[in-house]
Amino acid sequence: MTGEIHTPDISHRVAEKVAAANGTDPLNLDPLYNRIDPDCLNSLFQDETSEGYVEFLMAGCNVTVQADGTVEVAQSETHEKGAQTGSSGDTMKAPDSLE
């Protein structure tokens, strides 16, 4: 044992927070990969110097993942729980160095 503290991947924290916002278990949600690639999400902001954010809709919630790893979840005002939309509603702000 190395004494390191394990921090859940961003994708796991997203699932947990969206489930909490919907009052359900994360296993009852549609898989995250139906909305965004979890591996890409986990690796996107691994570097502590990363900037930007990713926003997407999941299970009736607006999800924002900040470059510092902060995950914000809020019930969507424009979509009912579980509602399907014709577009993904996903957005991403690239780091300033890439713009």
Residue frames relative to the residue before (quaternion, step in Angstrom):
aa qw qx qy qz dx dy dz
M 1.0000 0.0000 0.0000 0.0000 0.00 0.00 0.00
T 0.3018 -0.8006 0.5000 0.1337 3.56 -0.77 1.06
G 0.4920 -0.6714 0.4287 0.3512 3.58 1.19 -0.25
E 0.4595 0.6801 -0.4522 0.3489 3.58 1.27 0.11
I 0.3648 -0.6998 0.5700 0.2286 3.54 -1.13 0.69
H 0.3099 -0.7564 0.5490 0.1745 3.57 -0.77 1.06
T 0.1336 -0.7639 0.6290 0.0539 3.53 -0.85 1.07
P 0.4749 -0.6800 0.4657 0.3086 3.61 -0.74 0.96
D 0.5855 -0.5629 0.4536 0.3668 3.55 -1.17 0.66
I 0.6473 -0.5139 0.3941 0.4020 3.53 -1.25 0.49
S 0.6462 0.5371 -0.3334 0.4274 3.60 0.90 -0.86
H 0.6533 0.4984 -0.3144 0.4754 3.60 1.02 -0.74
R 0.6469 0.5111 -0.3188 0.4677 3.58 1.01 -0.78
V 0.6021 0.5437 -0.3542 0.4652 3.60 1.08 -0.72
A 0.6788 0.4957 -0.2970 0.4531 3.58 0.80 -1.01
E 0.6626 0.5089 -0.3060 0.4566 3.59 0.94 -0.86
K 0.6970 0.4710 -0.2818 0.4614 3.60 0.89 -0.89
V 0.6389 0.4990 -0.3334 0.4814 3.60 1.01 -0.74
A 0.6363 0.5182 -0.3298 0.4667 3.60 0.97 -0.79
A 0.6478 0.5121 -0.3178 0.4659 3.60 0.94 -0.86
A 0.6568 0.5140 -0.3121 0.4551 3.60 0.96 -0.84
N 0.7267 0.3960 -0.2221 0.5156 3.56 1.18 -0.60
G 0.4391 -0.7215 0.4392 0.3060 3.60 1.28 0.03
T 0.6056 0.5378 -0.3617 0.4617 3.57 1.00 0.79
D 0.5938 -0.5378 0.4569 0.3866 3.54 -1.35 0.01
P 0.5805 -0.6004 0.4064 0.3707 3.64 -0.97 0.70
L 0.6299 0.5473 -0.3357 0.4369 3.60 1.10 -0.61
N 0.6355 0.5280 -0.3278 0.4582 3.60 1.24 -0.30
L 0.5707 0.5879 -0.3815 0.4280 3.60 1.27 -0.13
D 0.5592 -0.5104 0.4993 0.4211 3.54 -1.29 0.29
P 0.5948 -0.5924 0.3888 0.3797 3.60 -1.00 0.69
L 0.5892 -0.5944 0.4259 0.3437 3.55 -1.08 0.80
Y 0.6401 0.5573 -0.3376 0.4071 3.60 0.99 -0.77
N 0.5469 0.5801 -0.4094 0.4436 3.60 1.24 -0.09
R 0.7266 0.3962 -0.2212 0.5159 3.60 1.25 -0.38
I 0.7872 -0.0798 0.1248 0.5987 3.56 0.96 -0.94
D 0.5330 -0.6246 0.4611 0.3364 3.59 -1.10 0.64
P 0.3892 -0.7577 0.4689 0.2335 3.63 -0.44 1.17
D 0.6381 0.5284 -0.3412 0.4441 3.61 0.98 -0.75
C 0.6510 0.4970 -0.3105 0.4824 3.58 1.00 -0.81
L 0.6373 0.5279 -0.3282 0.4555 3.57 0.96 -0.84
N 0.6652 0.5081 -0.2998 0.4576 3.59 0.94 -0.89
S 0.7455 0.4138 -0.2294 0.4694 3.58 0.94 -0.83
L 0.5030 0.7006 -0.4085 0.2988 3.58 1.18 -0.49
F 0.8198 0.1852 -0.0670 0.5377 3.57 0.84 -0.95
Q 0.2260 0.8010 -0.5237 0.1819 3.62 1.06 0.69
D 0.6627 0.4931 -0.2896 0.4835 3.55 1.04 -0.83
E 0.4621 -0.7128 0.4569 0.2638 3.58 -0.74 1.05
T 0.6596 0.4963 -0.3163 0.4675 3.60 1.19 -0.31
S 0.4100 0.7212 -0.4702 0.3010 3.58 1.26 0.06
E 0.1402 -0.7562 0.6338 0.0827 3.52 -1.26 0.59
G 0.6215 0.5678 -0.4048 0.3571 3.55 -1.28 0.24
Y 0.2266 -0.7521 0.5998 0.1520 3.50 -1.33 -0.30
V 0.2448 -0.7169 0.6284 0.1765 3.55 -1.37 0.24
E 0.0672 -0.7766 0.6256 0.0328 3.57 -1.00 0.85
F 0.1408 0.7684 -0.6179 0.0889 3.55 -1.10 0.75
L 0.4544 -0.6536 0.5330 0.2868 3.53 -1.33 0.31
M 0.0955 0.7734 -0.6223 0.0749 3.55 -1.07 0.80
A 0.8614 -0.0630 0.0169 0.5037 3.55 -0.85 1.03
G 0.7303 -0.4485 0.2372 0.4576 3.57 0.90 0.94
C 0.6417 0.5010 -0.3178 0.4860 3.55 1.27 0.31
N 0.3627 -0.6502 0.6145 0.2610 3.52 -1.26 0.58
V 0.1022 -0.7940 0.5990 0.0178 3.57 -0.72 1.11
T 0.0327 -0.7716 0.6353 -0.0002 3.56 -0.92 0.97
V 0.0937 -0.7653 0.6359 0.0332 3.55 -0.87 1.04
Q 0.2521 -0.7838 0.5571 0.1085 3.55 -0.62 1.20
A 0.6703 -0.5209 0.3610 0.3861 3.57 -1.23 0.48
D 0.6759 0.4857 -0.2993 0.4666 3.60 1.11 -0.60
G 0.6169 -0.5772 0.3320 0.4196 3.59 1.30 0.11
T 0.4481 0.6819 -0.4573 0.3538 3.57 1.26 -0.02
V 0.1393 -0.7723 0.6171 0.0577 3.56 -0.95 0.97
E 0.0622 -0.7902 0.6097 -0.0027 3.56 -0.71 1.16
V 0.0455 -0.7929 0.6075 -0.0176 3.56 -0.91 0.97
A 0.0652 0.7798 -0.6184 0.0728 3.55 -0.89 0.98
Q 0.5462 -0.5959 0.4665 0.3590 3.56 -1.06 0.72
S 0.4379 -0.6971 0.5070 0.2554 3.55 -0.92 0.93
E 0.3844 -0.7256 0.5245 0.2250 3.56 -0.93 0.91
T 0.7269 0.4469 -0.2367 0.4646 3.59 1.14 -0.57
H 0.7538 0.3097 -0.1896 0.5477 3.57 1.23 -0.20
E 0.3947 -0.6856 0.5537 0.2599 3.55 -1.00 0.78
K 0.6652 -0.4832 0.3653 0.4365 3.57 -1.21 0.40
G 0.8504 0.1545 -0.1297 0.4858 3.53 -0.92 0.98
A 0.4566 0.6930 -0.4615 0.3136 3.62 1.19 -0.04
Q 0.3281 -0.7284 0.5703 0.1912 3.55 -1.08 0.74
T 0.1633 -0.7797 0.5966 0.0969 3.54 -1.08 0.68
G 0.5876 -0.5949 0.4238 0.3483 3.53 -1.25 0.42
S 0.7571 0.2395 -0.1697 0.5836 3.59 1.15 -0.47
S 0.6143 -0.6014 0.3741 0.3477 3.52 -1.17 0.54
G 0.3089 -0.7641 0.5141 0.2377 3.59 1.05 -0.62
D 0.4706 0.6908 -0.4316 0.3393 3.58 1.27 0.16
T 0.0005 -0.7804 0.6253 -0.0018 3.57 -1.03 0.79
M 0.0746 -0.7791 0.6202 0.0529 3.52 -1.23 0.39
K 0.1958 -0.7378 0.6306 0.1401 3.57 -1.05 0.76
A 0.3408 -0.7507 0.5361 0.1815 3.53 -0.65 1.15
P 0.6054 -0.5212 0.4312 0.4194 3.57 -1.19 0.40
D 0.6319 -0.5675 0.3745 0.3720 3.57 -1.11 0.70
S 0.6336 0.5591 -0.3375 0.4149 3.58 1.05 -0.66
L 0.6887 0.4622 -0.2757 0.4857 3.59 1.24 -0.37
E 0.5878 0.6089 -0.3679 0.3852 3.59 1.19 -0.31
